[in-house]
């Protein structure tokens, strides 16, 4: 019977899993290189921290492999604008503005304990809706 290379759920060494994941990647170790870094987030690269950017080989010399230069330029990630930002944040509700400009009231979780009063809660929600809408719509 012919044995096929079938993936199984049997325990394996981590090294074999990593090796399988990296098949098709070209791995090289560049020895004795000068690396210039252009960073935005730190003055110097921190050990163990990942940076997104572009690594460029500045000088390629077949005769003098010992004097190669590389430059790494960190790429700034654009700050993501918060979707549906809060335009009112109260004790009972928040109001968010959608991309189309419409407003959406959202209830915060209710804490129902022995001191909870339906009347006081409803009055609090009413007051916050009035304050939020008065400020936002009349602007």
C-alpha positions, 0 to 999 in steps of 0.5 A: 500500500502506498503511503500518502503525505496526508495532514493529520491532527497528530502532535508534531514538532513546532519546527516542522509546522513552521517549515511547512508554513515557510515553504516557497520562501527564500531565506538568506542571512546577510553577513557584515552589513551596515543598516541605516534606519529611518523610523517615525515611531522610535529613535532606535529600533527596539529589540523584538518589536515589529516595524512595517516598512521597506528594506532596500539594498543600497549598494550591490558589489560583487567584488566587495561583499563585506561592505554592503549597505541597507536602508530600512524606512518605516511606513507610517500607518494612516490613523484610522478615523473612528467610524460612527464617532460619539457626539454625545456621551451621557450616563444613560445614552450615547449618540453617534453620527453615521457616515451619512450624517444621521444621528443614532441614539444608543442605550448604555447597559442598565444597572438594575439593582435594589436602588433602580427606579424605572421612573428615574431611569426613564427621566434620565434617558429623556433628559439626555436625549433632550440635551443631546438633540438640542445641542446637535440639531440646533447647531 
